[in-house]
Amino acid sequence: MVQVLTSNVIENNPFEIVKTQIDKCAEILKLTPAVTEVLKHPLRELHVSLPIRMDDGSIRVFQGFRVLYNDARGPGKGGIRFHPQETADTVRALAAWMTWKCSLMDIPLGGAKGGIICNPKEMSQAELERLSRAYIRQVYQFIGPCKDVPAPDVYTNPQIMAWMADEYSVIAGEPKFGVITGKPLCLGGSRGRGDATARGGMFTIREAAKNLGIDLKNATVAIQGYGNAGYYAAKLCQEMLGCRVIAACDSKGGVYNDKGIDPHEAMRCKEESGSVCDLPGVEKVTNEDVLTLDVDILIPAAIENVITADNAENIKAKIVAELANGPTTPEADDILFQNNVHVIPDFLCNAGGVTVSYFEMVQNTSMYYWEEEEVYAKLDKRISSAYASVLEASRKYNVNMRQAAYSVAVKRVVDTMKVRGWV
């Protein structure tokens, strides 16, 4: 029996959101229609079918994607997702956001993204390894240290990256571990990569709090999503900023305690029972409740389109720090801006991951590896500088932080395309 896995079309198409954001940016920067049109299309995308023999002997055909959105500023960079609801438009959108993210952080890379429609929670390690290696065999000609460098993303991890790097090296006939970032340390991974996304977000929250006059030692936090990014956000909010995390949720629901939630206990509970909902000594709440709690800082750390026109009016947080990709729709953005909610946009707030991935590429090339403290210091300097550039643009153009971030990032991409003679 052969089973073909496909995905349902999601509402709030993320790639249409990307186009809307580009149009707004084009107005701010006064881009020509031709340049705007170029920015709305990926340079290259690959769709692949991956027949995999499962442990029970059956064959399942998985669909996969790799999109290189723009490489004007350098080789493509972007993660690979394993997710049952993956779509081509989601991957296109994420590749576009990676383009702006790399540009905003002023690192010499373009944007790319990959994904496979699958549910890794229902697969064995052996099945995941076969799937990972099959994907690399299909995309081998289109990736490489100087072409397009993948990394982990939703439901992928250093072990999956190790299998992929190994498969690429086998095909190449020599060690080529620099083709992938987010690898284990023994294969050239960078120290500091595990919590880089959340740590970068903490640096942006710190800068935003300075700007808004918020005392972080007395600040309360709600975290929507409790995977890798959400857990580290909760942990670092307490350790780095001194905040009190009072709510968290995952796909099965949420928990609330105004005295504070122990991040480690919440993760232990999730690992043991599959959800934070079983955490003792807390009040159970819905995912929607977590988004609309009266807190100082809201951290969406899960999936796209959770803050919409339907609930944006009910957001009470002073800062929305987007560790997730695309958690806020354009309509919601306008509402939050009108309500003086300070949004730290995703491709600024969660840029710590790609920045340390870039550091990993630099270390792989030089064959010299940095200590963790050096990685963190370099990340702090780069992302704090990016925040300052966005804040300055927001004030200059009198626009919200997302539009300001786009104006900074897109202008750099457009300037490079002009220099190269593309437009």
KAJO-V129295 format. One record per backbone hydrogen bond with DSSP energy under -0.5 kcal/mol. NH is the residue of the N-H (numbers start at 1). CO is the residue of the C=O. Records with the same first field share a line. If there is no record, write none. Layout:
NH: CO / CO
This chain:
3: 1 / 59
5: 3 / 61
6: 4
17: 13
18: 14
19: 15
20: 16
21: 17
22: 18
23: 19
24: 20
25: 21
26: 22
27: 23
28: 24
29: 25
30: 26
31: 26
36: 32
37: 33
38: 34
39: 35
40: 36 / 37
41: 38
43: 68 / 69
44: 68
46: 66
48: 64
50: 62
51: 49
52: 50 / 60
54: 52 / 58
57: 54
59: 1
60: 52
61: 3
62: 50 / 60
64: 48
65: 115
66: 46
67: 113
68: 44
69: 67 / 111
70: 111
74: 71
76: 147
78: 149
80: 151
81: 114
82: 154
83: 81 / 116
86: 83
91: 87
92: 88
93: 89
94: 90
95: 91
96: 92
97: 93
98: 94
99: 95
100: 96
101: 97
102: 98
103: 99
104: 100
105: 101
106: 103
107: 102
109: 107
110: 75
111: 70
112: 77
113: 67
114: 79
115: 65
116: 81
117: 63
118: 83 / 116
120: 118
122: 119
123: 120
128: 124
129: 125
130: 126
131: 127
132: 128
133: 129
134: 130
135: 131
136: 132
137: 133
138: 134
139: 135
140: 136
142: 139
143: 139 / 140
144: 148
147: 144
148: 144
149: 76
150: 148 / 179
151: 78
153: 80
156: 153
161: 157
162: 158
163: 159
164: 160
165: 161
166: 162
167: 163
168: 164
169: 165
170: 166
171: 167
172: 168
173: 169
174: 169
179: 176
180: 177
181: 150
187: 184
188: 185
189: 184
193: 190
196: 193
199: 195
200: 196
201: 197
202: 198
203: 199
204: 200
205: 201
206: 202
207: 203
208: 204
209: 205
210: 206
211: 207
212: 208
213: 209
214: 209
216: 214
218: 215
219: 216
221: 244
222: 297
223: 247
224: 222 / 299
225: 223 / 249
231: 227
232: 228
233: 229
234: 230
235: 231
236: 232
237: 233
238: 234
239: 235
240: 236
241: 236
242: 237 / 238
243: 237
244: 219
245: 243
246: 221 / 244
247: 221
248: 255
249: 223
250: 253
253: 250
254: 285
255: 248
256: 283
257: 246
260: 257
261: 245
263: 261
266: 262
267: 263
268: 264
269: 265
270: 266
271: 267
272: 268
273: 269
274: 270
275: 269
278: 275
279: 276
282: 279
283: 256
285: 254
290: 286
291: 287
292: 288
293: 290
295: 293
296: 220
297: 220
298: 319
299: 222
300: 298
301: 224 / 299
305: 326
306: 327
307: 327
308: 306
311: 308
312: 308
314: 311
315: 312
316: 293
318: 296
319: 296
320: 342
321: 298 / 319
322: 320 / 344
323: 300 / 321
324: 300
326: 324
329: 307
333: 329
334: 330
335: 331
336: 332
337: 333
338: 334
339: 335
340: 337
341: 336
342: 318 / 340
343: 341
344: 320 / 342
345: 343
348: 345
349: 345
350: 346
351: 348
353: 350
355: 351
356: 352
357: 353
358: 354
359: 355
360: 356
361: 357
362: 358
363: 359
364: 360
365: 361
366: 362
367: 363
368: 363
374: 371
375: 371
376: 372
377: 373
378: 374
379: 375
380: 376
381: 377
382: 378
383: 379
384: 380
385: 381
386: 382
387: 383
388: 384
389: 385
390: 386
391: 387
392: 388
393: 389
394: 390
395: 391
396: 392
397: 393
398: 394
399: 394
404: 400
405: 401
406: 402
407: 403
408: 404
409: 405
410: 406
411: 407
412: 408
413: 409
414: 410
415: 411
416: 412
417: 413
418: 414
419: 415
420: 416
421: 417 / 418
422: 417
423: 417
